[in-house]
Amino acid sequence: MVTTSGAAPSSALQDVVACCSPATGQVLGPEQADYLANMLKAIAEPTRLRLLSLVAAHEGGEACVCDLTDPVRLSQPTVSHHLKILVDAGLLEREQRGRWAYYRLIPGALDDLGQLLTTTVSAG
């Protein structure tokens, strides 16, 4: 590279060019980043983490919303709101049985989250 004065580029410019290297590992695409961010936002709230744990710990890996209100000391509408966020994030599935809704972990959802994080971190 030649400057307008005809002199060689400065050392500082060479340092900037030398420090930049191409990514050689796996990089998240826009869809993966959106998916991962949505999932992380959903579990970044302590009550939702507890709800995931409570659902997983229940017999058969499913729990009625009525079983989840007392342990987190929140009203049914508030618990239902948190559970909806977890459903929308792809972590729980919901089944209506009469008056009550039952929730269970989506098989492999947390494994998928861990895999995405592990692949991204180890590639960096």
Contact map, one row per residue, 1 for C-alpha under 8 A:
1110000110000000000000000000000000000000000000000000000000000000000000000000000000000000000000000000000000000000000000000000
1111111110000000000000000000000000000000000000000000000000000000000000000000000000000000000000000000000000000000000000000000
1111111110000000000000000000000000000000000000000000000000000000000000000000000000000000000000000000000000000000000000000000
0111111000000000000000000000000000000000000000000000000000000000000000000000000000000000000000000000000000000000000000000000
0111111000000000000000000000000000000000000000000000000000000000000000000000000000000000000000000000000000000000000000000000
0111111100000000000000000000000000000000000000000000000000000000000000000000000000000000000000000000000000000000000000000000
0111111110000000000000000000000000000000000000000000000000000000000000000000000000000000000000000000000000000000000000000000
1110011111000000000000000000000000000000000000000000000000000000000000000000000000000000000000000000000000000000000000000000
1110001111101100000000000000000000000000000000000000000000000000000000000000000000000000000000000000000000000000000000000000
0000000111111100000000000000000000000000000000000000000000000000000000000000000000000000000000000000000000000000000000000000
0000000011111110000000000000000000000000000000000000000000000000000000000000000000000000000000000000000000000000000000000000
0000000001111111000000000000000000000000000000000000000000000000000000000000000000000000000000000000000000000000000000000000
0000000011111111100000000000000000000000000000000000000000000000000000000000000000000000000000000000000000000000000000000000
0000000011111111110000000000000000000000000000000000000000000000000000000000000000000000000000000000000000000000000000000000
0000000000111111111000000000000000000000000000000000000000000000000000000000000000000000000000000000000000000000000000000000
0000000000011111111100000000000000000000000000000000000000000000000000000000000000000000000000000000000000000000000000000000
0000000000001111111100000000000000000000000000000000000000000000000000000000000000000000000000000000000000000000000000000000
0000000000000111111110000000000000000000000000000000000000000000000000000000000000000000000000000000000000000000000000000000
0000000000000011111110000000000000000000000000000000000000000000000000000000000000000000000000000000000000000000000000000000
0000000000000001111111000000000000000000000000000000000000000000000000000000000000000000000000000000000000000000000000000000
0000000000000000011111100000000000000000000000000000000000000000000000000000000000000000000000000000000000000000000000000000
0000000000000000000111110000000000000000000000000000000000000000000000000000000000000000000000000000000000000000000000000000
0000000000000000000011111110000000000000000000000000000000000000000000000000000000000000000000000000000000000000000000000000
0000000000000000000001111100000000000000000000000000000000000000000000000000000000000000000000000000000000000000000000000010
0000000000000000000000111110000000000000000000000000000000000000000000000000000000000000000000000000000000000000000000000011
0000000000000000000000111111000000000000000000000000000000000000000000000000000000000000000000000000000000000000000000110011
0000000000000000000000101111100000000000000000000000000000000000000000000000000000000000000000000000000000000000000000010010
0000000000000000000000000111111110000000000000000000000000000000000000000000000000000000000000000000000000000000000000010000
0000000000000000000000000011111110000000000000000000000000000000000000000000000000000000000000000000000000000000000000000000
0000000000000000000000000001111111000000000000000000000000000000000000000000000000000000000000000000000000000000000000000000
0000000000000000000000000001111111100000000000000000000000000000000000000000000000000000000000000000000000000000000000000000
0000000000000000000000000001111111110000000000000000000000000000000000000000000000000000000000000000000000000000000000000000
0000000000000000000000000001111111111000000000000000000000000000000000000000000000000000000000000000000000000000000000000000
0000000000000000000000000000011111111100000000000000000000000000000000000000000000000000000000000000000000000000000000000000
0000000000000000000000000000001111111110000000000000000000000000000000000000000000000000100000000000000000000000000000000000
0000000000000000000000000000000111111111000000000000000000000000000000000000000000000000000000000000000000000000100100000000
0000000000000000000000000000000011111111100000000000000000000000000000000000000000000000000000000000000000000000000000000000
0000000000000000000000000000000001111111110000000000000000000000000000000000000000000000100000000000000000000000000000000000
0000000000000000000000000000000000111111111000000000000000000000000000000000000000000100111000000000000000000000100000000000
0000000000000000000000000000000000011111111100000000000000000000000000000000000000000000000000000000000000000000000000000000
0000000000000000000000000000000000001111111110000000000000000000000000000000000000000000000000000000000000000000000000000000
0000000000000000000000000000000000000111111110010000000000000000000000000000000000001100100000000000000000000000000000000000
0000000000000000000000000000000000000011111111011000000000000000000000000000000000000100000000000000000000000000000000000000
0000000000000000000000000000000000000001111111011000000000000000000000000000000000000000000000000000000000000000000000000000
0000000000000000000000000000000000000000111111111000000000000000000000000000000000000000000000000000000000000000000000000000
0000000000000000000000000000000000000000001111111100000000000000000000000000000000000000000000000000000000000000000000000000
0000000000000000000000000000000000000000000011111110000000000000000000010000000001000000000000000000000000000000000000000000
0000000000000000000000000000000000000000011111111111000000000000000000000000000001100100000000000000000000000000000000000000
0000000000000000000000000000000000000000001111111111100000000000000000000000000000000000000000000000000000000000000000000000
0000000000000000000000000000000000000000000001111111110000000000000000010000000000000000000000000000000000000000000000000000
0000000000000000000000000000000000000000000000111111111000000000000100010000000000100000000000000000000000000000000000000000
0000000000000000000000000000000000000000000000011111111100000000000000000000000000000000000100000000000010000000000000000000
0000000000000000000000000000000000000000000000001111111110000000000000000000000000000000000000000000000000000000000000000000
0000000000000000000000000000000000000000000000000111111111000010000100000000000000000000000000000000000000000000000000000000
0000000000000000000000000000000000000000000000000011111111001110000000000000000000000000000000000000001110000000000000000000
0000000000000000000000000000000000000000000000000001111111001100000000000000000000000000000000000000000110000000000000000000
0000000000000000000000000000000000000000000000000000111111101000000000000000000000000000000000000000000000000000000000000000
0000000000000000000000000000000000000000000000000000011111111110000000000000000000000000000000000000000000000000000000000000
0000000000000000000000000000000000000000000000000000000011111110000000000000000000000000000000000000000000000000000000000000
0000000000000000000000000000000000000000000000000000000001111100000000000000000000000000000000000000000000000000000000000000
0000000000000000000000000000000000000000000000000000001111111110000000000000000000000000000000000000000110000000000000000000
0000000000000000000000000000000000000000000000000000001101111111000000000000000000000000000000000000011110000000000000000000
0000000000000000000000000000000000000000000000000000011001101111101100000000000000000000000000000000011100000000000000000000
0000000000000000000000000000000000000000000000000000000000000111111100000000000000000000000000000001111000000000000000000000
0000000000000000000000000000000000000000000000000000000000000011111110000001001100000000000000000001111000000000000000000000
0000000000000000000000000000000000000000000000000000000000000001111110000001000000000000000000000001000000000000000000000000
0000000000000000000000000000000000000000000000000000000000000011111111100000000000000000000000000000000000000000000000000000
0000000000000000000000000000000000000000000000000010010000000011111111110000001000000000000000000000000000000000000000000000
0000000000000000000000000000000000000000000000000000000000000000111111111111001000000000000000000000000000000000000000000000
0000000000000000000000000000000000000000000000000000000000000000001111111100000000000000000000000000000000000000000000000000
0000000000000000000000000000000000000000000000000000000000000000001111111000000000000000000000000000000000000000000000000000
0000000000000000000000000000000000000000000000100110000000000000000111111100000000000000000000000000000000000000000000000000
0000000000000000000000000000000000000000000000000000000000000000000011111110000000000000000000000000000000000000000000000000
0000000000000000000000000000000000000000000000000000000000000000000011011111011000000000000000000000000000000000000000000000
0000000000000000000000000000000000000000000000000000000000000000000010001111111000000000000000000000000000000000000000000000
0000000000000000000000000000000000000000000000000000000000000000110010000111111100000000000000000000000000000000000000000000
0000000000000000000000000000000000000000000000000000000000000000000000000011111110000000000000000000000000000000000000000000
0000000000000000000000000000000000000000000000000000000000000000000000000111111111000000000000000000000000000000000000000000
0000000000000000000000000000000000000000000000000000000000000000100110000111111111100000000000000000000000000000000000000000
0000000000000000000000000000000000000000000000000000000000000000100000000001111111110000000000000000000000000000000000000000
0000000000000000000000000000000000000000000000000000000000000000000000000000111111111000000000000000000000000000000000000000
0000000000000000000000000000000000000000000000110000000000000000000000000000011111111100000000000000000000000000000000000000
0000000000000000000000000000000000000000000000010010000000000000000000000000001111111110000100000000000000000000000000000000
0000000000000000000000000000000000000000000000000000000000000000000000000000000111111111000000000000000000000000000000000000
0000000000000000000000000000000000000000010000000000000000000000000000000000000011111111100000000000000000000000000000000000
0000000000000000000000000000000000000010011000010000000000000000000000000000000001111111111100000000000000000000000000000000
0000000000000000000000000000000000000000000000000000000000000000000000000000000000111111111111000000000000000000000000000000
0000000000000000000000000000000000000000000000000000000000000000000000000000000000011111111000000000000000000000000000000000
0000000000000000000000000000000000100110010000000000000000000000000000000000000000001111111100000000000000000000000000000000
0000000000000000000000000000000000000010000000000000000000000000000000000000000000000111111110000000000001001000000000000000
0000000000000000000000000000000000000010000000000000000000000000000000000000000000000111111110000000000011001100000000000000
0000000000000000000000000000000000000000000000000001000000000000000000000000000000100110111111000000001111000000000000000000
0000000000000000000000000000000000000000000000000000000000000000000000000000000000000010011111100000001111000000000000000000
0000000000000000000000000000000000000000000000000000000000000000000000000000000000000010000111110000111100000000000000000000
0000000000000000000000000000000000000000000000000000000000000000000000000000000000000000000011111000111000000000000000000000
0000000000000000000000000000000000000000000000000000000000000000000000000000000000000000000001111111110000000000000000000000
0000000000000000000000000000000000000000000000000000000000000000000000000000000000000000000000111111110000000000000000000000
0000000000000000000000000000000000000000000000000000000000000000000000000000000000000000000000011111100000000000000000000000
0000000000000000000000000000000000000000000000000000000000000000000000000000000000000000000000011111100000000000000000000000
0000000000000000000000000000000000000000000000000000000000000001110000000000000000000000000000011111110000000000000000000000
0000000000000000000000000000000000000000000000000000000000000001100000000000000000000000000001111111111000000000000000000000
0000000000000000000000000000000000000000000000000000000000000111100000000000000000000000000001111001111100000000000000000000
0000000000000000000000000000000000000000000000000000001000000111100000000000000000000000000111100000111110000000000000000000
0000000000000000000000000000000000000000000000000000001100001110000000000000000000000000000111000000011111000000000000000000
0000000000000000000000000000000000000000000000000001001100001100000000000000000000000000001110000000001111101000000000000000
0000000000000000000000000000000000000000000000000000000000000000000000000000000000000000011110000000000111111000000000000000
0000000000000000000000000000000000000000000000000000000000000000000000000000000000000000000000000000000011111100000000000000
0000000000000000000000000000000000000000000000000000000000000000000000000000000000000000000000000000000001111111000000000000
0000000000000000000000000000000000000000000000000000000000000000000000000000000000000000011000000000000011111111100000000000
0000000000000000000000000000000000000000000000000000000000000000000000000000000000000000001000000000000000111111110000000000
0000000000000000000000000000000000000000000000000000000000000000000000000000000000000000000000000000000000011111111000000000
0000000000000000000000000000000000000000000000000000000000000000000000000000000000000000000000000000000000011111111100000000
0000000000000000000000000000000000010010000000000000000000000000000000000000000000000000000000000000000000001111111110000000
0000000000000000000000000000000000000000000000000000000000000000000000000000000000000000000000000000000000000111111111000000
0000000000000000000000000000000000000000000000000000000000000000000000000000000000000000000000000000000000000011111111100000
0000000000000000000000000000000000010000000000000000000000000000000000000000000000000000000000000000000000000001111111110000
0000000000000000000000000000000000000000000000000000000000000000000000000000000000000000000000000000000000000000111111111000
0000000000000000000000000000000000000000000000000000000000000000000000000000000000000000000000000000000000000000011111111100
0000000000000000000000000100000000000000000000000000000000000000000000000000000000000000000000000000000000000000001111111110
0000000000000000000000000111000000000000000000000000000000000000000000000000000000000000000000000000000000000000000111111111
0000000000000000000000000000000000000000000000000000000000000000000000000000000000000000000000000000000000000000000011111111
0000000000000000000000000000000000000000000000000000000000000000000000000000000000000000000000000000000000000000000001111111
0000000000000000000000011110000000000000000000000000000000000000000000000000000000000000000000000000000000000000000000111111
0000000000000000000000001100000000000000000000000000000000000000000000000000000000000000000000000000000000000000000000011111
